Every structure is written in structure tokens, then in C-alpha cells.
Amino acid sequence: MITSQSSFPDFTLYHGDCMELLKTIPDNSVNAIFADPPYFLSNGGISCQSGKQVCVDKGDWDKGGTPEHIYNFNKQWLSLCRSKLTDDGTIWISGTHHNIHVVMRCLQELGYKILNTITWQKTDPPPNLSCRYFNFSTELIIWARKSEKRPHKFNYEVMKQLNGDKQMTDVWRIPAVGRWEKNCGKHPTQKTLRLLYRIILASTDKGDTILDPFAGSSTTGIAANLLGRKFIGIEQDAQFVALSQRRREEIDDPETAARLLKKMRENSQEQTVLINHARTSDVQLVLRTGICYMRAGDSKGSLLVKQGFENMAFVLIHTNGDNAHLFKVAKKGFQIWTAEQLQQMGFSAEHAPYYAVVRFDPNKEVPFDKLPKLKKGRQTNVADIQPISEFIGIK
């Protein structure tokens, strides 16, 4: 058994066969498991990558066997994983129709309780070159707990807050792995950090331990460490153990870690917050009337329409980075007012002829647990857009 990443106490990666190495991990020591087992797709098929036809063969580990072999393989590793979970622990397994139904059968036979089957809808799937099938744009992720009768950990309120105060559904629209995730190299079946971000927040707390028995390039471990969790991974291919090590070393740089965390949290469905600086002379009027305003246009301090604006559901009112208050937007969108209209109401609108006006309910302040860094003085944040996850108490 070879242990990699020994210099990182929160990141342990074993190089070898998961069937053997899983036996060495203590029972009841893991809070959650994410597993991306072989789909058994490497049988000479074709796909499209960067506009070119490519073979889908990933390696010998992904070559299909008999139905009996596939069933026995999945039942063996799932059986070993079950004993490693804490009583409230859960397991997530990704797949397609090639393997997921066998996985489902094995879970039920082993005593797991199926909680959900998540449909991961990729927003950027490659075209189907054969033109004989519907385009393959989804993967399935089974979420199950250790046993039928023991309650499991689920951060329901966090998921609800990420989804604009509505229950998170079992259909997740998330892009496939992006270039920004491949700076150190790539794995042929690499999962995106954005997917693991949601899975980890849903089922673990800070300080928890997450196991991945088919670690690949250790996306699970990178996401876990960025979110303050510990990671144990197992990978049989030495080149991917080395890739994992490079990825973990990369996030030891605080600037790189912050950049990846920000990209990882990007979500086209997540509700966002308009961060609005209110002048000292206006702040009491803003808080009393529920009106905040920004210059319309692209001059300094104006509202710039960028990613996330369409999901704006909250406003954060602050003055020079201090005295921050968070409110729910009264209705979606904004109005364009003239400076004269705002001045008639007592506001200090004097630097532009038109302003974008957003209304919020001043009687319904939203509690929040943390505050993103707000620039102060001459560079004070004005009309910035941030995801709501920047504010809520993610454990």
C-alpha cells in the first residue's frame, strides 16, 4: 500500500486496488462516500470531443464484462463501503444506463435505503455523431443511506437557500467539466467540481470525512478540501495518483484556492445578491423606503449586467463596507427612473440622468451568518452581484 499526499493531513490518497484497500479503512469512520465506478463503456464506441470524432475507450478498467461479472464487481465494492459509513452517513454513485440499474439492485440487496436518484442534466453535452439516438445529455446519481431505519444527514436548509428559498429538486442543470479544472492535466471521466460542491454541501459538515474508492484525478478530494472537509481516496492508476497530487498542491496556493472555489460555486440556478453601497446621506431613506438605486449605464459605480443578474433575489445594503443589511427583493427586475424622480423622494441622485431602481421589503430583513469582503473607501463595492451561498451559514 502506497500513501500519497502525506504532507496534507486533510488529503489521503491510496494507490492500489480498492477491493483490497477498502478493507484497511476503519469501520464507521466515513461520513459520506462519492463513487464514480466504471460504466463499462470502453468497447470501441465513438463520441465527439472538441468537434472531432474520438474513441470512447478509457482504459482496461472500463471494458465491459459479462452481466454476472459487472454485478459481482458492484456488489463487492458496495458491500465493503457500507461498513465504512457512520450510522448517519450516505453514499452517492454516478452512472448511466450501462451500470446504474445494476448498482441500484446491489444497494437494495445490501440493505441500503435509496433516498433519491438525481438527474444531472449537462448544459453543454457533445453531439451524438451517429444520429441514431437522442443526444446523451444526462447522468444519474443515486443517493442512498446506510440503512433503512437510521436517519441520515441532509442539510436541507442549505439546499433550499441555494435554490432561492425553494426546495431543491432532483434535476440538476450543471455544465460538464471545464477547462479551468484541467490546469494540471485531465482524467477521461473527470467530474466537475460544481457537481461535487452541491453533493458535499448537501450531505456533510465542515470537518467531516469523505471517501472516494475510484478517485481518478481526485475531484472529490479537491472539492472536499476547498470546503473544509477531509478526504480519503483510492486510485489504482499511478498517472492519476500523480495528477491528483498536482491538483492538491495547486490549491495550497491561497489565490488559486479562492479562484477555484469561486468558479466551483457558480451555478446558473442559484439565487444571487445585489451588493449596493448606500451613501451616508441616503442610507436611512433607503432602509425606510425599500428603494436602492444604481447609475444606469457603464460609468463608474453603475450596475453592470453580468452572469447572475437574472437570478437576483436579494439586496445587501451597506455604507462604505459597514452596517450591512440583507433583504429579499420585492419583485424580480428593476425600473429605470430619472434623477429628478429620485431627488423628489429625497435621494442624492446627482451623477447621472438615469438610474436602475430595485425595490425590497424593508420590513423583512434576512438574517445571514457571514459577510463577503467589501472593499472600502474609494473602491467600495457598488452594484456587485454575488451568489447567496456567500452569505448563508454553510457548515
N, C-alpha and C positions, 0 to 999 in steps of 0.2 A: 504494500500500500504506500503510495507516494502522496504526501500532503503538499499542496502548492499554496501560495499566498500566506505563508506562516507569519509574515510581517504585518498582516492585517488581522487583528483579533476578531473583527466582525465578519470576516470573509474566509471561509474554509472550503477548499476545493480538493476533492479526492480524485486521483487518476486511476481508473480501473473499471472493472465490471460492476455495474450497480447491483446485480444479484448477490454478489459476494460482499460488497462494501456496505450495503444497507444493513446487513446483519451486525455490523460493528457499531452502528449508531444506537445509543441508549433508547430503550422504550420510553414512551410518554414524554419525550424531550422536545418535540417539534410542534409549533403552534399552527402551522399551515404548510401545505405542500402544493407546489405548482409543477405539473409534469407535462412535457411535450414529447410523448413517446413516438417511436417510429409509426408512420402512417402506412408503411409498406406500399409505397408508390413507385419505387425505383425499378420499373420493369420495362424500360425502353420507351416510355411515352415522351411527348413533346409539350413545350409551353412557350410563352413569349416573355422575353426579358430585354428591356431597353430597345424594344422594337424589332428584336431579332428572334428567330426560332432557336430554341435551345432544348437539350435533352433534360428531362426532369430527374434523371438518376442522381441521387445524393451520395450514395455510398453503399457498401455491402450491408451496413447496419439497417438500411431501409428497404432492402429487397424482400419481396413478398415470399411467404412460405405457404404451406397448406393451411386451410382453415383451422385444423387442430393445433398446428404449431403457433399460430397467431393467438388463439385462445389461451393456450398454456403459458405463453410468454406474458400476456397481460395479467393473467390471474396470479402468476408468481410474483411479479413486482408489486402489484396492488396489495397482495397479502402481506408482503414484507413492510410496505409503507404504513399499513393500518396500525400496526403495533407501535409505530414511532410517534403517532399523533397524541397530543394531550386529549383529555376527555372532551373538551370543547373545541378541538381542532377540526379543520376542514381541508379538503383536497380539491384542487382544480385540475382537470385533464382536458387538453385541447385535442381536436381531431377533425376528421371529415368522415364522410360515409364509409370510407375504406376501413376505418378502425373503430369508430366511436360506438357503434352498436355492440361490438364485442366487449368493449370497455364497460358499457352500461350493464351488460349481463354479468360480468365479473364482479362489479361493485355490488350488485344486488345479492349475488350468491355469497359474497364475503361478509355481509351484514352491514355494509354502509347504508346510509339513508340519502337518496337523491334529493337535493334541495331545488336546484334549477338546472335547466340547460340553456346556457347563454348562446345567442346567435351573434357572432362577431361579423358584422357587415363591413367589409373593407370598402372604403370610399374611392379607392384607386386600383381596382383589380386589373390584371393584364387581360387582353382579349383572348377569346377562345379561337385558336387558329383553325381547328377542324371544321368549324361552323356546323357541327352536327349535334351540339348540345347547347343548353342555356349556359351563359357565362358563369364560371365558378367564382363567386364573389364573397362567399361566406365560409367561416369555420365555426364549429360547435365547441363549446367549452362546458363540460359537466362540472357542476359544483355539488359536492356531497360532504356529509359529516361522518364522523367515525362510527356512530351507532344510531339506532332507531330512536331511542328514548332519551339520550343525553342532549341537552340544549347546546347549541353551537354559538360561536362568537360571530356577530354580524353588526357592523357599525352602520345601522340603518339611517340614523340622523345625518351622518356624514354623506352617505349616498344621496339622501333626499336634498340636502343643501347643495350638493354639486349639480343637482338636476333642477335647480330653480324652485326649491321647496315643493317638488312633486316626487312621488315615488319613482325610483329608478326602475325602468323596465328591463326585460331580459333580451332586448335587442340593442346592441352597442355599435354605433357607427364610428369606427376608428380607422385611420389610414394604416396601411401596411408599413413595414419598417422603412425609415427614411435615410437619406444619405448622411445626415448628421449623426446617425447611430453607427456608422461604419468607418469612423476615423481610424480605428485600429485594425481593420480587416472585417470580414463578414463570414457568417455561417450560412449554409444553403437553406436552412429552415428557421432562420432567426426571427424571433418575435419582437414586436415593437415595445419600447419602454412605456408607451402610452397605455397599452393593454395591461401590463403588469402593474402600473400605477394604480389603476382602478381596482384590480384584484387585491392588491396588498392593502389598500385603504379600507376595502370592504370587510376584510376578514382578520386583520391583525392590528395590534397596537405597537407603539414605539417600544423597542427593546425585545420584541418577540423574535422567534427564530423561524426561518422559512427554509424548507428543504426542496431541492430540485434534483431528482435522480437522473435526469437526462439533460445536464446543464448546458451543453453546447457552448455558446460563447458567453454564457452566464448573464444573460439579460435579467433573469430573476434576481441574481445577486447584486447587479448594479442598481436596479430599482430598489431593492431592499435596503441597501446601504445608504442611498440617497434619501430614503425616507426614515432612517434611523432604526432599521431592523437588522438582525444578524442573519447570515446566510451560510447554509451548508449545501454544497453541490457535489455531484458525481459526474465525471465525464471520462469516456474510455479512449477518446482520440487525443493524442499528445498535442497535435497542432491547435486544437481548440482549447486545451488547457492553457497553452501559451497565449492564445488570443484573449482568453478570459483574464489572464494576468495583466496583459497590456491594458485592457479596459478598466480593470480595478486601479491600476497605477494612474491612469488618466484622471480619474475622479478624485485622486488625492490632492490635486490642484484645486483650491477653493473656487477660482474663477471658472474653471471647466465644469466643476460640480454644479455651480449655480446656473451656468448656461444650459446644461443637460436637464437639470431639474425644471427649469422654466419651459423648455421645449417639451419635456415629458408631460407637463401639466396642461399643455394646450389641448383643448377639446372643443370641437365645433358645437357641441350641445350644452356646454357648461354656461351657466348664467354669469354675467360679468358686472363689475362695479365701475362706475364713473367716479374718478377721484377729482374733486373740484375744489380749488382754492377760493375761499370767500374772503374778500378784503375785510380788514378790521372794521371799517365803517359800515359794511353791509351784513356782517355775519348774523347779527341778531334779527335783522329783517328777513334774511334767507331762512333762518331756523323757524321764524314765526309764520311765514307765508308758504313755505314749501316750494320756493322757486329758486333754482340755481341757473346761472346763465354763463355762456362762453361766447367769445367773439366768433362770428361766422366767417369762414374763410381760412386762409393758411398763414395769417400773420402770427407773431409771437403770442403764445397763450391761447390760441384758438383751438376749437375742437377738431381734431383730425379723425376722419372716418377710417378706421383700420379694423383688422380682424378682432372680433369680439363685440363690436359696437352693436351689431344686430341682436345680440343677446343681453343687452344692458338691462338689468332688472333692479339695480341698487345704485345709490349715490353715496359717496363719502364726502362730507363737508368738513373742511379743515381750514385753519388760518396759519399760513407760514409753517406748515408741518405740525402744528399743535392743535389741541382742543378738537379732536376728530369725532364725528358723529356719523353713524351709518343708518340709512333709511331705504325703504322699499320704494321703487318708482311707482307713482300713482297709476300711470298708464304707459304703454310702450310708445316709443318715438319721442319726438320733440317738436316744438313750434319755432318759427322764426319771428322774432319781434324786432321792432326798430328801437334804437337807443332812446327815442322820445318816450315810447311806451314804458320802458323800464324806469326812466327818470321820473315819470309821473307817479310811479309807485314808490319812489324814494331811493332807488338804487343808483350806484355811482357808475353808470354806463356812459363812458365818455371817450373811449378809444377806438370805436368802430361804429359804422352806421347800422349794422345788423348783428343780432345775437341769437344763438341757439338756446332755447329755454326748455329745461327739463323740470317737470313737476314731481314732487314726492309728498308723502303724507307726514307732516312734521309731528303728528301725534303717535306715530308708530315707529319708534326708533328700534333698530335691530341690534341686539347685543352681539358682540364679537370678541374673540379671545386674543387676537394678535393684530398688529398693525404693520403693514409693509413699510419699508423705509421711505420716508417722504423727504425729498430734497428741500432745503430751507434757503431763505434769503432770496437772492436774485434768480436762483434756479428752481424755485418752488414748483412742485408738480402742479400743472394746470391741465385739466381735461385729459387725464391719462385713463387708460382702460386696463383693468386687472381682473383676473378670474376670482370668483367668490372664494375659491379654496385658499386664496392668500389670507383670508380673514378668519375663517372658521377654525375651531379647535380640533385640528386633525391630530389624533393621539399618536 
